[in-house]
């Protein structure tokens, strides 16, 4: 049973990658910092992709089936107890948010939005997609953007970002706009370039590892001190080489006739909302506790060569005091007989059970719903799974209580064994 009165959320990994319409690589474990010791404590992963193949026939297929990139990340993360919390797609721009399954009771008010800025707002090849949710009482927004390209389009990038911030609105008593959230992660192919310096000097600085000589000419660094819309956004030091543009299949910068100047187009920034002195809209407090965020890692991944961009990853940590889950579920360590499939649960004070609430059975690693039992019409705080609802064979499972009122999981169990195979 998962229940805790104080919990520290160690870290969130954020990834951005312009995949250039390429097919996914075979392995993304290093990109997600898996099997390194770092991700053992990572509780959430947000992945922003740009230029996922969005041709008409490909979009029609993806409307019926999950795209190959999303499938890859789901397959890779599932054994690490991550499940897909939310996803949103706008043509080639995709955002996926994963979390460890046992944090689901503390993730609430999940909403998505998207804003097209291509072709004057009619085309979704450029723009932004977002997932917002309450994480351990803090309102957090993940915003993945693909902004206009080319050196001379800096003002257009500013205008498009301002449009995205203005257009995206969420329902609820707090955090209606992106910047109303306690914490905003802004990332993507932001397409900012290096001004003034010629390509020879830029390459010299890269080869000589004197990247600091390029920072002051980076358009985004300049914009952070001159554009009011970027006030308060923070970014770690750019201690990795520019991530664009490479010859596909290599770590060599553009050798085509265009010879594009290398640039840090792929970025991850964050903004913390200043603490509120009083109550928010509707008398609600916007956050539980003081939010303090630190960046543990900010790096590129040169090992991936399927695109002309290199992916970028960052790991953030923050701590938060949280309450127990709204529903605590009690179950035996093993179900070996149908009569053992009894579930007891306890609801927090103030939690309102709906007649449409249910408890679902999930297989660890696969995460598909295998069976459910309604709880709203059951007297008392106990349900029993029918023999027909139990899986056949042996395996590790969890139970999750779904609240229809909040449209979210209100409680989960620790994994337990189901061994109903015939003996």
Secondary structure as the mmCIF struct_conf table of DSSP 4:
data_model
#
loop_
_struct_conf.conf_type_id
_struct_conf.id
_struct_conf.beg_label_comp_id
_struct_conf.beg_label_asym_id
_struct_conf.beg_label_seq_id
_struct_conf.end_label_comp_id
_struct_conf.end_label_asym_id
_struct_conf.end_label_seq_id
BEND BEND1 UNK A 5 UNK A 6
STRN STRN1 UNK A 7 UNK A 7
STRN STRN2 UNK A 11 UNK A 18
TURN_TY1_P TURN_TY1_P1 UNK A 20 UNK A 21
HELX_LH_PP_P HELX_LH_PP_P1 UNK A 22 UNK A 25
BEND BEND2 UNK A 26 UNK A 26
TURN_TY1_P TURN_TY1_P2 UNK A 29 UNK A 35
BEND BEND3 UNK A 36 UNK A 38
HELX_RH_3T_P HELX_RH_3T_P1 UNK A 39 UNK A 41
STRN STRN3 UNK A 42 UNK A 50
BEND BEND4 UNK A 51 UNK A 51
HELX_RH_AL_P HELX_RH_AL_P1 UNK A 56 UNK A 64
BEND BEND5 UNK A 65 UNK A 65
HELX_RH_AL_P HELX_RH_AL_P2 UNK A 68 UNK A 78
TURN_TY1_P TURN_TY1_P3 UNK A 79 UNK A 81
STRN STRN4 UNK A 82 UNK A 90
TURN_TY1_P TURN_TY1_P4 UNK A 91 UNK A 92
STRN STRN5 UNK A 93 UNK A 100
HELX_RH_3T_P HELX_RH_3T_P2 UNK A 101 UNK A 106
STRN STRN6 UNK A 107 UNK A 118
HELX_RH_3T_P HELX_RH_3T_P3 UNK A 119 UNK A 121
TURN_TY1_P TURN_TY1_P5 UNK A 122 UNK A 122
STRN STRN7 UNK A 123 UNK A 135
TURN_TY1_P TURN_TY1_P6 UNK A 136 UNK A 137
STRN STRN8 UNK A 138 UNK A 146
HELX_LH_PP_P HELX_LH_PP_P2 UNK A 147 UNK A 149
BEND BEND6 UNK A 150 UNK A 150
HELX_RH_3T_P HELX_RH_3T_P4 UNK A 151 UNK A 153
HELX_RH_AL_P HELX_RH_AL_P3 UNK A 154 UNK A 167
STRN STRN9 UNK A 169 UNK A 169
BEND BEND7 UNK A 172 UNK A 174
STRN STRN10 UNK A 177 UNK A 177
HELX_RH_3T_P HELX_RH_3T_P5 UNK A 178 UNK A 180
BEND BEND8 UNK A 181 UNK A 182
STRN STRN11 UNK A 183 UNK A 189
STRN STRN12 UNK A 194 UNK A 194
BEND BEND9 UNK A 196 UNK A 197
HELX_RH_AL_P HELX_RH_AL_P4 UNK A 199 UNK A 207
TURN_TY1_P TURN_TY1_P7 UNK A 208 UNK A 209
TURN_TY1_P TURN_TY1_P8 UNK A 211 UNK A 211
HELX_RH_AL_P HELX_RH_AL_P5 UNK A 212 UNK A 215
TURN_TY1_P TURN_TY1_P9 UNK A 216 UNK A 217
STRN STRN13 UNK A 218 UNK A 218
HELX_RH_AL_P HELX_RH_AL_P6 UNK A 219 UNK A 226
HELX_RH_3T_P HELX_RH_3T_P6 UNK A 228 UNK A 230
TURN_TY1_P TURN_TY1_P10 UNK A 231 UNK A 232
STRN STRN14 UNK A 234 UNK A 234
BEND BEND10 UNK A 240 UNK A 240
STRN STRN15 UNK A 244 UNK A 244
STRN STRN16 UNK A 246 UNK A 246
TURN_TY1_P TURN_TY1_P11 UNK A 248 UNK A 249
BEND BEND11 UNK A 250 UNK A 251
STRN STRN17 UNK A 253 UNK A 253
BEND BEND12 UNK A 256 UNK A 256
TURN_TY1_P TURN_TY1_P12 UNK A 257 UNK A 258
HELX_LH_PP_P HELX_LH_PP_P3 UNK A 260 UNK A 262
STRN STRN18 UNK A 263 UNK A 263
STRN STRN19 UNK A 266 UNK A 272
HELX_LH_PP_P HELX_LH_PP_P4 UNK A 273 UNK A 276
BEND BEND13 UNK A 277 UNK A 278
HELX_RH_3T_P HELX_RH_3T_P7 UNK A 281 UNK A 283
BEND BEND14 UNK A 286 UNK A 286
BEND BEND15 UNK A 288 UNK A 289
STRN STRN20 UNK A 293 UNK A 301
TURN_TY1_P TURN_TY1_P13 UNK A 302 UNK A 303
BEND BEND16 UNK A 306 UNK A 308
STRN STRN21 UNK A 309 UNK A 309
STRN STRN22 UNK A 311 UNK A 318
STRN STRN23 UNK A 320 UNK A 320
BEND BEND17 UNK A 326 UNK A 326
STRN STRN24 UNK A 327 UNK A 330
BEND BEND18 UNK A 333 UNK A 333
STRN STRN25 UNK A 334 UNK A 335
BEND BEND19 UNK A 337 UNK A 337
HELX_RH_3T_P HELX_RH_3T_P8 UNK A 338 UNK A 340
STRN STRN26 UNK A 342 UNK A 347
HELX_LH_PP_P HELX_LH_PP_P5 UNK A 348 UNK A 348
TURN_TY1_P TURN_TY1_P14 UNK A 349 UNK A 350
TURN_TY1_P TURN_TY1_P15 UNK A 355 UNK A 356
STRN STRN27 UNK A 358 UNK A 363
TURN_TY1_P TURN_TY1_P16 UNK A 364 UNK A 366
STRN STRN28 UNK A 369 UNK A 374
TURN_TY1_P TURN_TY1_P17 UNK A 376 UNK A 377
BEND BEND20 UNK A 378 UNK A 381
STRN STRN29 UNK A 382 UNK A 384
HELX_RH_3T_P HELX_RH_3T_P9 UNK A 387 UNK A 389
BEND BEND21 UNK A 390 UNK A 390
HELX_LH_PP_P HELX_LH_PP_P6 UNK A 391 UNK A 391
BEND BEND22 UNK A 392 UNK A 393
STRN STRN30 UNK A 394 UNK A 403
TURN_TY1_P TURN_TY1_P18 UNK A 404 UNK A 407
STRN STRN31 UNK A 408 UNK A 412
HELX_LH_PP_P HELX_LH_PP_P7 UNK A 413 UNK A 415
STRN STRN32 UNK A 416 UNK A 419
#
